[in-house]
Amino acid sequence: MGKWQEWVPQSLLICFSILLAFWLDDWGEERQIRDRTHVALCNVKQELQENYVKLTEDYEPRHKGLLAYVDSTIEQLSAEPPPAEPISMIDRPLFMEGLEDTAWDLAMETGYLLHADFTLAAEMSKVYGIQNEFIAMNIPRILDLLYSRSAGIRETDLETQLSLRTLLAELVSQEEYAIFRYERFLARSDLSELACEIEPEADQGS
């Protein structure tokens, strides 16, 4: 009887220690996932804020300026008689700096967004999709037109400018929609209240 009285408390203590160790291990893993998910969200939030600034302060005004220049060029080429000197197709670069999606790609690769709020992650995906779609749909077509014209395409200057105007108008329209979606997303309370005082880590997968 005396041995049982010794073994039972010892056995219970061992079982409790094992269960506590498992609980601490799970708690530590959950906290690590939660912390890394938070870092991933902060990185994406910062990237989207920077892209929004590029869209509103560079992309949209730049392309509206190009559209106005092309409209003016079309008026000149439609006049009688048309200008004798050749007119440049555009008066400024199409864009200076691309929109980023590195933080989003890294967050997707590491899988930490699986642990984020579903509606927040889904809206993030839509915003990046809109961003990548309007760039993929319009920028290459505009560049092809510009390079084809410089290589001696057999369109008249007026036909080329009319084609360019159509593409630029579509680009500006999609940029305006992208800005609207950016503003709606960045105004979400769960995103604006996301505390990111500490500089986001560069390596989410470490």
C-alpha positions, 0 to 999 in steps of 0.5 A: 500500500505504501508503494502505491501511495508513492507511485500515484503522485509521481505518476500524476506529476509525470503526466502533468509535466508531459501535458504541460510541456505539450501545451507550452509547445503548442502555445509557443507555436501558435504565438510564433504563427500569430506574430509572423502573420502580424508581420506579413500583414504589416508588410503588405499594408506598408506595400499597399500604402506605398503603391497607393501613393505611386498611383495617386501622385505619379501614375494617374496624373502622369497618364492623364497628362499623356492623354491630354498631350495625345488629344492635343496632338490629334487636334493638330494632326486633324487640322488643315493643313497638318503640321509639316514637322513630325510630332512626338507620340508622347511627351513624357515616360509612360511610367518611372517606377513599378507597383510592388507586390513583393510583400504580397507574394512573400506572404502567400509563399509562407502561408501566413495569410491562411491564419489572417482574417479571411475577409481581410486576406480576400480583399487584399487579393482582390486589390492586388489582382486589380493592380496587376490586371490593369498593368498587364492588360494596358502597359504592354499594348501601349509599349507595343504601339510605341515601339512599333511606331518607332520601328516604322509601322505603316499607320499614319501619325493620326491613326497611331495617335487615335489608337494610343488615345484609346489605350491611354483612356482605358488605362486611366479609367482602370487606374481610377477604379484601382484607386477607388478600391485601394481607398476602400480597402485602406479605410477598413477598420481592421487594417487601419487599426493594425498596429505596425509601430515596429518596422516590419521584418524583411524575412517572414520565413525565418 
